[in-house]
């Protein structure tokens, strides 16, 4: 049973109604926060004003950072779309779920399968805990049932099944497993961000008196680039900047709605990106700032992404967190906040970030693995990162053999641009990380790839 509590305060014998803050209770009778996770597509570490971009204007995200916590060492679990989204939803490295590819790095339109049906998402756990759940935007984990959002714990889905460079790109809506409608056979991408925003805002309005979870996965700023007329030609950064500035507007509309409905203080909003910028497309892609590499690589620019957390009743405004965290950790965090239980019948690679939100100096994650397809190309422990095969095309282009090149060791805290190799100067650390990498590679059960199951005639 859900109930809303209006707070009444007595001052000097007179009753003063405070600004209406809805207090939501899950089915266990405990007050639970609302949760909104906003995921950009291919947004780089250096693409926001609050992360140092000099010409892209992102006032809403900058204000979100001022009112919350900005993460400086937040990692995706993959350098491309399908694997990172699977990791976000399940809290598991993509190689455990099969949501990766060595030949095809993401799910293509002609693959009939998707996220394995025995995987558990944070939406399913939230739903079981009494939350109303919505997926707004890009899915990219399967094109048909039983691999769609409403098969994995979402009450509602409005969005597209693939990245925006797939044609045709159908716009879908679903209110349950047996209710799936195609609204447009090929979505008009100029208006997708606006449509997503309208549906997210409406879901907040419809569920403001009960705990809810929204997973809002933008198609922007993935190429090709599209904006509505309002934002076309407005940014000094060109078309890419236009897209990011419309994305920023979208976030602002969601934050505005949370305040208008009086549930702002009791809502965790997380903004981040699925992977680094697509640097191979030039100015149509984004920037990793001072980081090396980009999308598809195991360099920092491929995995490290911007991340902003806003939760007024818990996170102190103007906070910066310098500790390591990952997209996978949102699984455990959502489960903790909604009062659920982390599955015990499988390996979960995420960790709970709620202690970090209360105290950004707390170290909750001590290592990261950088899987590209089925290959473990880099590992990190503390401040040290050992890189084996950061980007295969890079080595081929420079006439190097990635299989036999000496691994590179970087002090990521001091050298986030990965320029100074310590492999010869720190033999003890080099050996420790080598042993850690070998242990991870040997002990991880790599599931068969789903993405590589394309029909032979399309090879």
N, C-alpha and C positions, 0 to 999 in steps of 0.2 A: 504494500500500500504506500503510495506516494502522498506526501503532504507538504504544504508550504507554510512556513512560519513567518509572520510579520512581526518585526521587532518593535516593541513599544517601550519607550523610555519616559519615566516620570521625572519632571524637573519642576520644583517649586509648586507642587500640587497640581500642575497642569500636565496634560498628556501631549507629548511631542512625538509624532510619527517620524522615524528616521527614514532616510532614502531607502525605498523598498529593496532589500536584499533578499532574494529567494534562497532559502536553505533547503537543499534537496536531500532526501533520504533514500537509500537503496533498499532492497527487499529485506536486508538484514537489520533494518532499523537504525543504521548508523549514517550520520551525515557524510555525504560523499561529494567530491567536486565534479563539475562538468569538465570535459576534456576535449580540446580541439587541437588536432595535429595537422599542420599545414605543410605540405611537401612540394617544393618547387622541383622543376625538371631541368637538370643540367645547369643550375645556377652555381657560379663559381664563388670561391672563398672571398674574392676581392670585388664582388659586384654590387655590394650595398654601401651606402654612405657610412654606416656605423662600422664597416670593415675597411674603410679607407678609399672607396672609389671617389674620384675627384669630380665627375660630371654627371653620374646617374643620381637623380634625386629620389630618395626613399624616406620621406618624412615620417610615414606611419611605422615602418619597421625601425627607424632610428628612435622614435618615441617609445616603441615597444621595448627596445633595448634599455632606454633610459628608465623605464618603469619596471624593468625586470632584470634578467641575467643574460649576458652575452657570453657564449662559450667560444674559446679560442682554439681548443684542441678536440673538436668533435668530428668523429669519423663515420662515414657510411660503411657498410659491410661489403661493398662492391664498387667497381668503377663504372658500372652501367646499370640500366634501368630495372629490368626484370629481377635480377638477383638482389638488388638493394631493397626493392619493395617487398620481396618475399622475406628477407631478413628482418625488416622493420615489423612486419605483421606477426612473425613467428618467434622472433628473438633468437634465431639460429643462423649460423653461417649458411650461405646458399648451397654449398656442396653437400650439406646434410639433407636438404630437401629436394635436390635435383633441379632446382631452379637456376640453372646456369648453362652455359654452352661453351665448348671449345671451338666449334666450327661456326655456330650462330650464337652470338653473345646474349641475345634476348629472344623472347617468344615472337615468332613471325605469324602472320595471319593464317597460314595453312597448317599450323600445328594444332591437332585436335585435342591435346591434353593441356593441363595447367597445374597449378599448385596441388600437390597430392591431397586427396580428400581426408587423409588421416592426420594432416597437420592441424595444429590448433592456433588460432589467431587471437590477438588481444580483444578483438571485437566479439568473438564467441564468449570469452570469459566475462567481458563487460555485460554482454546481453544476458548471460546466466545470472549476473549479479543484480539485474533489474534496470540496466541502462537501456535507453533508446539509442539506437546506433545508426549512423548514416555514413555512406561512402559517396563523396562528391568528387567527380573528376576521373582521371586516368586510372585504370586498373592494371592492365598489362600482365595479368597472371592467369589468363585463360579467357577464351572468347565465348564459351558456351557452358551451360550447366553440365556437370556439377562443379564448375571451376569459376563461378562468378561471385561477386561480393555477397549476395544474399545466401549463398551456400556456405559462407564462412563468417556468419555472425552479424551481418549488417541487415537491419530492418528495411533500409532504403538505399537505392543507388541511382544516381543521376550522373551520367558521364559516358566515357568512351572506353573501348576495350584495349586500345593500343596507343602507341606514341603518335604524335601528330604528323610524322612523316610517312605514315601508312595510308594508302588509298585503296578502297574507300575507307572512311573513318566514320562508322555509324554512331549516332548519338542515341544512347539507351536510357531507359528508365525502368526501375523494378521496385516493387513494394513487397517482394517475397519470392521464394524459390519458384513458385508456379505462376508468377506474374512478371513477364518481361516484355517490354514494348520497344520497338525501334521508332524513335521520334523523327529522325532524319537519316536517310541512307548514307549521306555524306555531310557531316556537320560543317556549318559555316564557321570556320575557325576564328574569324574576326570577332565573333561575339561569345566564344566559349568562356573566357574568363568572366565576362559579365553575367552569363547564364549560371555559371557555377556559383558566383557570388550571391545571386538572387536566391538560389536554392539553399545555400548554406545559411543565409540570413533567415529565410523562412523556416528552416528546420529549428533554428534557435528560438524563434518566436513560438512555434507550435509546441515546443518541449521545454519551455523555460521553467515550468513548475515541477519538473522531474529530472533526475540525473540523465545526462546525455553524453554521447561520444560522437564526434565528427572527425572522420579522416578525409581531409580535403587535399586531393592530389592534383595540382595544376598540370596542364600541359606545357605551360610557359616556364622558362624561356627557350625550350627546345626548338631547334630549327625544323621546318621553315618558320619564319617569324610572322605573327599575325597580331594586329591590334584593332580595336574599334576606332572609329573616326575621332573620338575624343582625345586619344593619346597618339595618334599617328603624327609623326614629325615634331613631337614636342620635346624630345630629349636631345641634349647636346652629344650624346653617345650614339646617335643614329637609331636605326630600327631596333637593334638589340636593347638599347636603353629605353625605347618606347615601351617594349614588352615588359621590362622590369618595372617601369614606373606604373604601368597598369596593374601589374601583380601587387605592387605596394598599395595601390588604391584598394584593391580587393581585400587585403589584410586589414586596412583601415575601416572598411565597411563592417567587417566581422567584429572588430574591437568596439566600434561604435554601437553595434546592436547589443553586445553584451552589457554595455553600460546602460543603454536605454531600458533594457529589461531588468535591470537591478541584480544581475547575477555575475557581475564583473569580478568581484572579490573572490568568489568561490569557483572560479574557472581557470584551469591551467590551459594556456595557449602555447604551443610549441611551433616555431617556424624553422624549417631547415631545408636541405636539398638532398636529392637522391644520390648525387655524385658530383664530381667536378665539372668544369666547363668543357665544351667540345672544342678544344683549341685547334683542331684540324680544319675547321670551317672558317678560320680567320675572324673578321669583324662580325660575322653572323653568330659567333659564339662568344662566351664570356671570358672572364679573367680570374685566374687563381691568385692574383695579387703577387706576393713575394714567393709563393710556393712554386715548386718545379712540376712540370707536366700538367696533365689534365685528364679528362674522361678516358676511361679504358686503361689507364696506367696505374701502376702501384706506387708511383711517386706521390708525394703529399698532395699535389694538385688534383689527383684523381680521386682520392678518398676523403681528404679533409674538407669539410663544408661549413658554411655559416650555420649557426644554431642560436636561436633566441628563445628563452623561456620566460613567460610572464604568468605569475600566479600571486596577485597582490596580497592575499592573506598569509602567504608563506615566504615568498621571495622578496628580499629587500630591494628597493629600486636602485638603479645604477650599479648593479653588481656585475663584476667580471669574474668568470671562472677560468682558471688556467689549467685545470686538471683534465685528464683524458676521459672521454666518454664516447659512446657509439650510438648510431641509429638503432641497433639491436636492443639497447638498454631501455628504449621506450616501451618495449613489450613488458618487461618486469615492472617498470614504473606505472604503467596503466593498470596492470594486475594488482599492484599494491594499493593504488589509490581507489580502485573500485571495490576492494575487499575480496578479490578473488584469490585463487591459489595457483602458483606456478606449477605446471605439469611435472610430475615426478617420474614419468615413464619414458622420458627422452632427455637428451642433453640440451639444455638451454644456455646459450652463450651470452645472453644479456645479463645486466646487473641492475638493481634498483637504484634510481637516481634521486629518490626522495631525500636521502640524507644530504646529498649535494645541493639540493635546492634550499635546504635550511642552512647549510654551511658550505660555501663553495670551496673551502680549503680541504674538505674531506676527500680523500683519495678512494674512489670506489672501483675504478678499473685500473689494472696494473699492466695489461698487455693487449695487443691487437694482432690479428692475423690478416694479411692482405692476400686474399684469394682472387685470382683472375682466371675464370673458368675453373678447371680442376687442378690448377697449378698454384701452389703456395709461393708467391713471388717475393714476399717480404714479411718480416715480423717486427714487432716493437715490444720492448720491455722497458718500462720507465722512460728515461730520456734517450735511450738508444734504439736505433732502427737498423736492421740488417736487410739489405736489398739484394735479391738474387736476379730477378728478371723483371725490372720495373716496366718495361714496355718493349716488346719483342721487335716491333718495327724500328724502334730507335737503334737497336743494336745492328739489325740488318742494314739499315741505311748507312751506318758508319762502319760496315764491314767487320763487325764483331760477332762472335759466337756466344749467345747468351747462356748456352749450356755449359761452357767451360771458362767463362770469365770469372775472375775472383770476385766474390760477393763484396759489396760496398757497405761500410759501417758509418752511420751518421749520428751525431749528437743532435737530436731533433729540437731539444729545448734551446740550444745555442745556435743551431744552424737549420732553421726550418726550410731553407731553400735547397738543402741537400747538395752542398758544393764541396765540402771537405771530407775526404774519406779517411777514417781512423782505423781501417782494418789492420794495418801494419803497426800502428802506434798503440793499440789497445788489444793485445792478443788474448788476454783473459776474458774481456768482455766479448770479443769476437767469438771465442770458443763457446761461451755461455749461451749466446744467442743462436749460434749454429746448432748446438744441442737442443735448444728450445724449438727451433724451426724443424729439425729432423724429427723430433718427438711429435710435433703437431702433424706433420705430413704422414708419419707412419701410423699414428693412432686415430686419425680421423677417418671414419668410414665415409667414403665419397659415394653418394647415391648416383645412379645412372642419370645422365643429363636428359631433361625434358626438352630444352630448347633445341637440341641437336636432332630431334625426331621429326625433321622436315621430310616430306615425301621425296623420294629419290629423283623424280622428274624435275624437281626444283633446284637440285644441286648444281 
